Amino acid sequence: MSPPEDVPPPAYGVRDHAPGAGSGAGNGGRSRPSNVPWRGVDVLWAIVLTISAVLFVMATPLLVGATGDDGGTGLLTPLLLMLAALASAALVSRIAGVNLRLVGAVALVASLLWLGAQGLADNGEEAQRVLGIPFNVILLAILSSLFIATALTFSTSKYGASWRDLGFVSAGGISPYLLAIGAWLAAIFILGIWGIIVSALDIEALNPPESARDLLDIADGSLIVALLLVSVWVPVMEEVFFRGFALAGLRRRFGGVSALVISSAIFAAFHTSVGALVPTFVLGAALGWVYLKTGSLWPSIFVHGLQNAIATVLALPAVQEYIERMANQ
């Protein structure tokens, strides 16, 4: 049974690694993610902090742009947005008792990069590259880092938890990865049915966004750069936050099934698209189920990266042309 919310959590070593404790599929007797030190309320504050940091980053270039375009008459909206973000972050820091240095540093770097990218665009200059990587790809990578920064703030920083408590433990062989692939295929089957329903309803808002194609445009058509971002970097950042941190913390308060539903809904909501809500919810539920079963983030990270890689490859113009040609035969 999960400990009640009012019981003070242990400061460290929250997983029971005794042989046979909490056995799960393919985890060699490893405990499933339940007795973590952070609580459901920490997950709530982490979400508020993440949103605040994103709003701050978004408001910075808007504020500068409003100053330069019309003499400052359009300053009110971005200024209020930035002040609201700072106020909510300060409130989280005070109530939750967390230090904002890590999240603040990531948000500041992202803001400066966004300002730089905007300045280049305003001057009509081509997008710059750093080590051959487009500027905007680096910006997206840093923005996604807000997830892990927030998770660490409410786990390792606040409670002294370890990386193992966030799910970075050995999966214990190939079985957990096969389990993850099976869960992913089941999710794809469900989404195939959902696609048929959406097609029959003919509601444009329910069509999923072409995120992979947009990403390829941002990456200047470079498949390698796009894959490094969405198949390696982003899966780690998102799995740490939504599964290793959020799902585990919510499970302590609500139990496994409810925590899985809530964390999957949060995962879907963060993708900010009506058309992406159902697909990301279903995939998030599959990834969360795998984490609950294995007690390790690695299988979830693996299948998350696999899903993103396949979607990115399928979005390549040459692949799209081949699919259309085969469909017309």
C-alpha positions in Angstrom: 0.0 0.0 0.0 1.3 3.5 -0.8 2.1 5.6 2.2 -0.4 8.4 3.1 0.4 11.9 2.2 0.9 13.1 5.8 3.7 10.6 6.5 7.1 12.2 6.3 9.0 10.6 3.4 12.4 9.1 3.9 15.3 11.3 3.0 17.2 8.9 0.8 17.2 5.3 -0.5 13.5 5.2 -1.0 13.4 2.1 -3.2 13.4 -1.3 -1.5 16.0 -3.3 -3.4 15.7 -6.4 -1.2 15.5 -9.6 -3.2 11.9 -10.4 -4.3 10.5 -7.0 -3.2 7.8 -5.7 -5.5 8.7 -8.0 -8.4 7.6 -6.7 -11.8 7.9 -8.0 -15.4 11.6 -8.5 -16.2 12.9 -6.3 -13.3 14.6 -9.1 -11.5 12.8 -8.5 -8.2 13.2 -4.7 -8.3 10.5 -2.7 -6.6 8.1 -0.7 -8.8 8.2 3.1 -8.5 6.0 3.7 -5.4 7.9 4.7 -2.3 9.6 7.8 -3.7 10.1 10.7 -1.3 8.3 13.3 -3.3 4.5 13.6 -3.1 1.6 14.3 -5.3 1.5 17.9 -4.3 5.2 18.2 -5.4 4.1 17.0 -8.9 1.5 19.8 -8.9 4.0 22.5 -8.0 6.4 21.1 -10.5 3.9 21.5 -13.3 3.1 25.1 -12.2 6.9 25.8 -12.1 7.5 24.3 -15.6 4.6 26.3 -17.1 5.9 29.4 -15.4 9.4 28.9 -16.8 8.0 28.3 -20.3 5.9 31.5 -20.1 8.9 33.5 -19.0 10.9 32.2 -21.9 8.1 33.0 -24.4 7.5 36.4 -22.9 11.1 37.6 -23.2 11.4 37.9 -27.0 7.8 39.2 -27.1 8.8 42.0 -24.7 11.8 43.0 -26.7 9.9 42.8 -30.0 7.1 45.0 -28.6 9.7 47.6 -27.5 11.3 47.8 -30.9 8.2 47.6 -33.1 5.9 50.4 -32.0 7.7 52.4 -29.4 6.5 50.3 -26.5 2.7 50.5 -27.0 2.5 46.7 -27.2 4.5 46.1 -24.0 1.6 45.4 -21.7 0.8 41.8 -22.6 4.3 40.4 -22.6 5.2 42.4 -19.5 2.2 41.0 -17.6 3.0 37.5 -18.9 6.6 37.8 -17.6 5.5 39.2 -14.3 2.9 36.5 -13.8 5.5 33.8 -14.6 8.0 35.3 -12.1 5.3 35.7 -9.4 4.1 32.1 -9.8 7.6 30.8 -9.7 8.4 32.7 -6.6 5.1 31.4 -5.0 6.1 27.9 -5.8 9.6 28.4 -4.3 8.1 29.8 -1.1 5.3 27.3 -0.6 7.1 24.2 -1.8 10.4 25.1 -0.3 12.5 24.6 -3.3 15.5 26.4 -4.8 15.0 27.7 -8.3 18.6 28.0 -9.4 18.6 25.1 -11.8 15.2 25.9 -13.4 16.1 29.6 -13.5 19.4 29.0 -15.2 17.8 26.8 -17.9 15.0 29.4 -18.5 17.5 32.2 -18.7 19.7 30.4 -21.3 16.6 29.6 -23.3 15.5 33.2 -23.2 18.8 34.5 -24.4 19.0 32.0 -27.2 15.5 32.9 -28.3 16.4 36.5 -28.3 19.5 35.7 -30.4 17.4 33.7 -32.9 14.8 36.5 -33.1 17.6 39.1 -33.7 19.0 37.1 -36.6 15.6 36.7 -38.1 14.8 40.5 -37.8 18.1 41.3 -39.5 17.3 39.0 -42.4 20.2 36.7 -41.6 20.2 33.0 -42.1 19.8 30.7 -39.1 23.2 30.2 -37.5 24.6 26.8 -36.5 26.7 25.7 -33.5 28.8 22.7 -34.2 26.7 22.1 -37.3 23.4 22.1 -35.4 20.8 24.7 -36.3 20.3 27.4 -33.7 16.6 26.7 -33.3 17.3 23.0 -32.6 19.5 23.9 -29.7 16.8 26.2 -28.4 14.3 23.4 -28.5 16.7 21.1 -26.7 17.3 23.6 -23.9 13.5 24.3 -23.6 12.9 20.5 -23.2 15.6 20.5 -20.5 13.1 22.4 -18.3 11.4 19.1 -17.7 14.4 17.4 -16.1 15.5 20.6 -14.3 12.1 20.8 -12.6 12.1 17.0 -11.8 15.5 17.3 -10.2 14.4 20.4 -8.3 11.6 18.5 -6.6 13.5 15.2 -6.2 17.2 15.2 -5.8 17.4 18.9 -4.6 14.4 18.9 -2.3 14.6 15.4 -0.9 18.1 14.2 -1.6 16.7 11.5 -3.8 19.1 9.7 -6.2 19.0 9.1 -9.9 17.9 5.5 -9.1 14.8 6.9 -7.5 13.9 8.6 -10.8 14.1 5.3 -12.6 17.7 5.2 -13.8 18.3 1.6 -12.9 19.2 -1.4 -15.1 16.1 -2.9 -16.8 17.5 -6.4 -16.2 17.9 -8.1 -19.6 16.0 -7.9 -22.8 12.5 -8.9 -21.5 11.6 -5.4 -20.3 12.4 -4.0 -23.8 10.3 -6.6 -25.5 7.5 -5.7 -23.0 7.9 -2.1 -24.0 7.7 -2.9 -27.7 4.6 -4.9 -27.1 3.0 -2.1 -25.2 3.9 0.4 -28.0 2.4 -1.9 -30.7 -0.8 -2.2 -28.6 -0.9 1.7 -28.4 -0.3 1.9 -32.2 -3.2 -0.5 -32.8 -5.5 1.6 -30.6 -4.4 4.7 -32.4 -5.1 3.1 -35.7 -8.7 2.6 -34.6 -8.8 6.2 -33.4 -7.5 7.3 -36.8 -10.4 5.5 -38.5 -12.9 7.2 -36.1 -11.3 10.7 -36.8 -11.4 10.1 -40.5 -15.1 9.1 -40.3 -16.0 12.1 -38.2 -14.2 14.4 -40.6 -13.4 16.9 -37.8 -10.3 18.9 -38.8 -9.4 19.8 -35.2 -8.9 16.1 -34.3 -6.3 15.6 -37.0 -2.9 15.2 -35.3 -0.4 18.0 -36.1 2.5 17.4 -38.5 5.0 17.8 -35.7 7.7 15.6 -37.3 7.5 17.5 -40.6 7.8 20.8 -38.7 10.8 19.5 -36.8 12.5 18.5 -40.1 12.0 22.1 -41.3 13.5 23.5 -38.1 16.5 21.1 -38.5 17.0 22.3 -42.1 16.0 18.9 -43.4 18.8 17.1 -41.5 17.5 13.7 -40.5 20.5 13.1 -38.1 20.0 16.3 -36.2 16.2 15.8 -36.0 16.7 12.2 -34.7 19.3 13.3 -32.1 16.7 15.7 -30.8 13.5 13.7 -30.8 14.8 10.2 -30.5 17.6 10.7 -27.9 17.4 14.0 -26.1 13.6 14.6 -25.8 12.7 11.0 -24.7 15.1 11.3 -21.8 13.9 14.7 -20.7 10.2 13.8 -21.0 10.5 10.3 -19.5 12.3 11.6 -16.4 9.6 14.2 -15.8 6.4 12.4 -16.8 7.2 8.9 -15.8 10.2 8.9 -13.4 9.0 11.9 -11.4 5.3 12.6 -12.0 3.9 9.1 -12.3 5.9 7.9 -9.4 4.9 10.8 -7.2 1.2 10.5 -8.1 1.2 6.8 -7.6 2.2 7.4 -4.0 -1.0 9.4 -3.5 -3.5 7.9 -5.9 -2.4 4.3 -6.6 -1.1 2.9 -9.9 -4.2 3.1 -12.2 -5.3 6.6 -11.2 -1.7 7.9 -11.3 -1.3 6.3 -14.8 -4.4 8.1 -16.1 -3.5 11.5 -14.5 0.1 11.5 -15.6 -0.9 10.5 -19.1 -3.4 13.3 -19.2 -0.7 15.7 -18.1 1.6 14.4 -20.8 -1.0 14.9 -23.4 -1.9 18.4 -22.2 1.8 19.5 -22.4 1.7 18.8 -26.1 -0.8 21.8 -26.5 -2.7 20.5 -29.5 -6.3 19.2 -29.6 -5.3 16.8 -32.4 -2.5 15.4 -30.3 -4.4 14.9 -27.1 -5.6 11.3 -27.7 -2.4 10.0 -29.4 -0.2 11.4 -26.7 -2.5 10.2 -24.0 -2.5 6.6 -25.3 1.3 6.6 -25.9 1.8 8.1 -22.5 -0.3 5.5 -20.9 1.7 2.7 -22.6 5.0 4.3 -21.6 3.8 4.7 -18.0 2.5 1.1 -17.8 5.9 -0.1 -18.9 7.6 2.0 -16.2 5.3 0.7 -13.5 5.9 -2.9 -14.7 9.7 -2.7 -15.0 10.7 -0.1 -12.4 13.3 1.2 -15.0 13.1 4.3 -17.3 15.3 2.7 -19.9 12.6 0.6 -21.7 10.3 3.6 -21.7 13.0 5.9 -23.1 13.8 3.3 -25.7 10.3 2.9 -27.1 9.7 6.6 -26.8 12.7 7.2 -29.0 11.6 4.5 -31.4 8.2 6.1 -31.8 9.7 9.5 -32.5 12.3 8.1 -34.9 9.8 6.3 -37.0 7.5 9.3 -37.1 10.4 11.5 -38.2 11.6 9.1 -40.9 8.0 8.8 -42.2 7.8 12.6 -42.5 10.8 12.8 -44.9 9.7 14.1 -48.3 11.1 11.2 -50.1 9.3 8.7 -47.9 6.1 10.7 -48.2 6.4 10.6 -52.0 7.0 6.8 -51.9 4.0 6.3 -49.6 1.7 8.4 -51.9 3.0 6.5 -55.0 2.3 3.1 -53.4 -1.2 4.3 -52.2 -2.1 5.4 -55.8 -1.1 2.1 -57.4 
